[in-house]
Amino acid sequence: MTAVTPPDAPQLGEAVVRVTGLEKYFGRNHVLRGIDLEVRQREAVMIIGRSGSGKTTLLRCINFLEEPTSGSVDVDGLRVDADPLHARSRRHREQIRQIRLRTGMLFQDFNLFPHMTALGNCIEAPMRVRRIPRAEAVERADYFLEVVGLADKRNEYPARLSGGQKQRVAIARALAMEPKVLLFDEPTSALDPELIGEVLVVMEDLAHSGTTMIVVTHEMHFANEAADRVVFMEEGEIVEQGPPEQILDSPREERTQRFLRRFLKT
Amino acid sequence: MIESRVEDRPRRYDIEDVERAEQRARWSWRAIFAVVWIGLVLGLGIGLALTGRIDPGFIAEVGPFILEGTPITLLVCVVSISLAIILATLGALGRLSNNPVLNAIASFYVSLIRGTPLIVQILFWYLALPQFGIVLDALPAGIGALAFNYGAYMTEIFRAGVEAVPPGQREAARALGMTEAQVMRRIVFPQALRIVTPAIGNEFIAMIKDSALVYILGVREVLWRADVTGTRFFRSTETLLIAAVVYWVLTIALSFAQERLERRLRRGER
């Protein structure tokens, strides 16, 4: 997590996330059409594409908030195959929980627990799930609140925080579980324009300090700055992927070009 | 030429004067409200007295006896509502369960209770259960009937409360690796509890009034005492008035308590 790699030169390690042949139907609606994606240690992958392209669903399938229809997800050596017919089986649910322990997720609307303070949000899962003693959990939570620049807000309830502050607490909450990879689902889409920057700064710092992350985003400028790789999705498929300068400045695929033209115009 | 003259400018008010005026308006509204209220209460009392059909001496005589029913009324309410909360928790867990057996049992319970009159249920507990060898005293029979009845209604309240917690809360907790039990216990229930607190208060207030129905079993609560003395001396107007006032005062007191509790909850984190 706090890797000692020089900024802007993350040396990519082993694959942390390996998605293979992922398919997802909602009813008869074919949302993901055979996704293969590998994310390596310390890599920051940004997924772009218009809404409805399946990028959020892909992210939610990685930690099984959506049960994929078929395919498999491997996080840090634990492989779980989609099993929609036995999604409720004890074994499958425990495997999913193990996947979730290796991933941290950030949501568009933060989903902080409103009945707990910022600190309470950050120690809840470490204490209840990881069984870390309270004193240690508090120490770590304070550290991560410091990382997101909110040490002074540790005793505030979410209702008293701005949107940007809420999302930063949510990031600290995810970091406190020390996941192998962070999944960001449009983390700034619900924010007022003037609050987006403070969240992106934190995310950029994380990316540059070697945090493995997969980010679904519409912030092209941010993707350009912070991504090691940009993935463009359309109609449930990965159309094109590569370094940001390649995908954003000189995409090869016509569909990517069309998306970027329309996106940059608006 | 248009000349701008000083007197054309809108007048500027001192912000403190405005504040004071608004404060005064608020207070006079409250004062009028209170005066009308007290006037109506007094008017009702005086009106009744003027009919000449009310015997104050009799009221003074039987009043204490009827008032002695208040602790029993409160006992019935507190025990019934406590049991009802337990039943409603179980019922809501059943209604929210994916298990079809548990869900059906809970659904059946709610349907049966809500589909039959409370008075029938009360009589059933006292008069019908003995045929199955279950003989209950009046007090436990009345409490049992009220608890089961309110448990069914509150099952639906609790269920709605749990469903009112945004789904994102559950997702966030699951994404952190919590088990389903932990998600419920630590994240969903505390928030649901806050959502249903006002509704539980309403149920408690309703219970105060519905508890009067157990008088029919001979439980010596407020209405039973009013009925017994009223019919005995052929002065039911006085005794029923006393009973009505007791229930009324109890519900008013509870409404106040409820309002304060809600204000405190609102002042909290939300």
Interface residues (C-beta under 8 A of the other chain):
Chain A: N63 L65 R88 R93 R97 R100 L101 T103 G104 M105 F107 D109 N111 L112 F113 P114 H115 E124 A125 R128 V129 R130 Y157 P158 A159 R160 A170 R173 A174 M177
Chain B: N98 P166 G168 Q169 E171 A172 A173 R174 A175 L176 G177 M178 T179 E180 Q182 R186 I187 P190 Q191 R194 G268 E269 R270
